[in-house]
Amino acid sequence: MGARDQLLGQFPSLSPKLQAAARFVIDHPNEVVIVSMRALAERAGAQPATLVRLAQQLGYSGWPELKVAFAQDLGLQGERYVERARSLGSRGKGAELAAELFAEQRHNLATTEARCAASLRAAVQALRRARAVHVAGFRASHPIAYSLFYGYRLFRHSVHLIDGQAGGLEAQLRAIERQDALVVASFAPYSRESMVVLEHAKSAGARIVALTDSDASPLALAADVALLFAVDSPSFFPSVAAAVALTEALLEQLVVDAGQSAVTQLGRVEQQLFESGAYLQQPARRAAG
């Protein structure tokens, strides 16, 4: 029996205070997994000690164990990085490990292509209709977000990166409005900042496009459109290669959808980059055939 089912089964026997906390936990399983116990207690209008007692009432030694149980319910509990790193040496060396990794990457690309086929068009439409597009990704997900931001900004001015640099996350969030769209990237274990950004954008009425690794991820469950990518890797850390390929596929379709206006803007920006010296050498023009 999962943690949520345990809560539902024991709900009638709980005290009114524990029932109030249990009701919030049951209704917000994503937050149970993502936020700290203190933050969750504040949102639930309870004391942290109440959450501890709730976990113990269910037979867990404390809140961390109940949190892990909820993560397992969502299919999000995986092997830790240190455990995976420790096992690498027993699987081979040099070329053997590299061959294994590249084989897994090829599989990830094929899996991602199949998983995102149905939702890619919906994501393009959501972004095209938006007044402005905000792109967010933190820690290992930052390269995914920045890849999309950089490519999209080449042919659309109203694209903004949310990275929280210099403690400016709150200022960046204030720019999100109802007519906007947010693209947020994260994979397990999901970053707290990604959920902060997602929840703010949702409360502002913006459309949410999630780049994430599972239908059960807290981002996918809260998003209007979820683009799923595979992160499997024989190495110690999940792979972002397929996620970056997914952003390239999204950019490709956005250019096609925007038509000649995007092509014109791309040409203008590219020429500016050469003239400014940002690019060192222009490619040779092909002779007319």
Buried (B, 14 or more C-beta within 10 A) or exposed (E): EEBBEBBEEBEEEBEEEBBBBBBBBBEBBBBBBBBEBEBBBEEBEBBBEBBBBBBBBBEBEEBEBBBBBBBEBBEBBEEEEEEBEEEEEEEEEEEEBEEBBEEBBEEBBEBBBEBBEEBBEBBBBBBBEBEBBBBBBBEBBBBBBBBBBBBBBBBBEEBBBBBBEEEEBEEBBEEBBEEBBBBBBBBBBBBBBBBBBBBBBBEBEBBBBBBBBBEBBBBBBBBBBBBBBBBEBBBBEBBBBBBBBBBEBBBEBBBEEBEEEBEEBBEEEBEEEEEEEEEEEEEEEEEEE
